[in-house]
């Protein structure tokens, strides 16, 4: 599964444009466990590093490929990026879906089109159902 994840992230990065080696390294550092989060506009793929309290979101594979194809067909001039707010909403929905509705997104940023990474904070009693700092990945 890890190899498949690397191929998908690398393909999405290549289709969307140049991704730095640091961005690719960050994307592939996430565990291969993916959780689908259905939202109104797409079903996002969500990955988490509980030990770092970070979440990475990416649109469905079909949406990522369509964005990359549109960007390539217009020589990079089309703005087909899914807005950060949609990814943030998917990340927040993921926290709720995994039993952590009181956790909140604190900041987020683009890793490489179309993947975003978000940091989150949880009240001490709700970090993965354990005390703060004692969660698995």
PEDA-V254779 format. One record per residue. N is the residue number from 0. RES is the residue in one letter. PSI is psi as a letter, one per 30 degrees, with the letter a starting at -180 (* if undefined). NEAR is the number of other ideal C-beta (glycine too) atoms within 10 Angstrom. D_CENTER is the distance of its C-alpha to the mean C-alpha in Angstrom with 2 decimals. Layout:
# PEDA-V254779
{{N/RES/PSI/NEAR/D_CENTER} {N/RES/PSI/NEAR/D_CENTER}}
This chain:
# PEDA-V254779
{{0/X/e/9/16.88} {1/X/e/10/15.60} {2/X/e/8/17.46} {3/X/e/9/16.03} {4/X/e/18/12.39} {5/X/e/14/13.74} {6/X/e/10/15.55} {7/X/e/17/12.79} {8/X/e/24/10.60} {9/X/e/14/13.97} {10/X/e/14/15.20} {11/X/e/23/12.42} {12/X/e/22/12.97} {13/X/e/14/16.67} {14/X/e/18/16.78} {15/X/f/23/15.09} {16/X/a/12/17.28} {17/X/k/10/17.80} {18/X/k/20/15.12} {19/X/l/11/16.71} {20/X/e/7/17.34} {21/X/e/10/15.69} {22/X/e/18/12.34} {23/X/e/18/12.75} {24/X/e/11/13.89} {25/X/e/18/11.01} {26/X/e/23/8.51} {27/X/f/13/11.24} {28/X/f/12/12.01} {29/X/k/24/9.59} {30/X/l/14/11.75} {31/X/f/12/11.99} {32/X/k/11/11.91} {33/X/k/17/9.64} {34/X/k/13/10.17} {35/X/k/12/10.61} {36/X/j/22/10.66} {37/X/k/12/13.34} {38/X/l/14/13.67} {39/X/e/6/16.62} {40/X/f/13/15.19} {41/X/l/18/13.02} {42/X/j/15/11.58} {43/X/l/26/7.79} {44/X/k/21/6.55} {45/X/k/24/5.09} {46/X/k/22/5.99} {47/X/k/25/8.16} {48/X/j/15/10.85} {49/X/e/18/13.46} {50/X/f/12/15.95} {51/X/f/14/14.08} {52/X/h/19/12.74} {53/X/l/18/9.21} {54/X/k/29/5.90} {55/X/k/23/2.59} {56/X/k/28/1.48} {57/X/k/27/4.29} {58/X/l/24/7.81} {59/X/l/14/10.45} {60/X/e/13/12.17} {61/X/e/10/15.10} {62/X/e/19/13.49} {63/X/e/24/11.95} {64/X/e/16/15.46} {65/X/e/14/17.23} {66/X/e/20/15.62} {67/X/e/20/16.53} {68/X/e/14/19.94} {69/X/e/14/20.69} {70/X/e/20/19.86} {71/X/e/14/22.05} {72/X/f/11/24.79} {73/X/g/11/25.17} {74/X/h/7/25.09} {75/X/g/11/22.02} {76/X/f/7/23.79} {77/X/k/13/21.85} {78/X/j/8/19.26} {79/X/g/16/16.92} {80/X/k/13/13.71} {81/X/k/20/11.83} {82/X/k/10/12.51} {83/X/e/14/10.39} {84/X/e/9/12.23} {85/X/e/18/10.95} {86/X/e/27/7.26} {87/X/e/17/8.96} {88/X/e/18/11.16} {89/X/e/27/8.76} {90/X/e/25/7.54} {91/X/e/19/11.34} {92/X/e/17/12.29} {93/X/e/23/10.50} {94/X/e/22/12.59} {95/X/e/12/15.55} {96/X/f/15/15.17} {97/X/g/17/15.27} {98/X/g/11/18.36} {99/X/h/18/17.30} {100/X/f/13/18.11} {101/X/f/12/19.71} {102/X/l/22/16.74} {103/X/k/12/15.42} {104/X/k/17/12.70} {105/X/e/10/14.70} {106/X/l/10/12.95} {107/X/l/20/9.99} {108/X/l/9/10.01} {109/X/k/13/9.17} {110/X/e/23/8.78} {111/X/k/22/10.17} {112/X/k/22/10.43} {113/X/h/23/8.43} {114/X/k/25/5.19} {115/X/l/24/4.83} {116/X/k/23/5.48} {117/X/k/24/7.70} {118/X/l/14/10.90} {119/X/l/22/12.81} {120/X/k/14/16.47} {121/X/k/19/18.43} {122/X/k/11/22.20} {123/X/e/11/23.68} {124/X/f/10/24.68} {125/X/g/16/21.29} {126/X/j/19/18.99} {127/X/g/19/18.20} {128/X/g/12/21.72} {129/X/l/13/23.30} {130/X/l/11/24.60} {131/X/k/14/22.43} {132/X/g/9/21.83} {133/X/h/12/22.75} {134/X/l/17/19.61} {135/X/l/8/18.52} {136/X/*/11/15.25}}
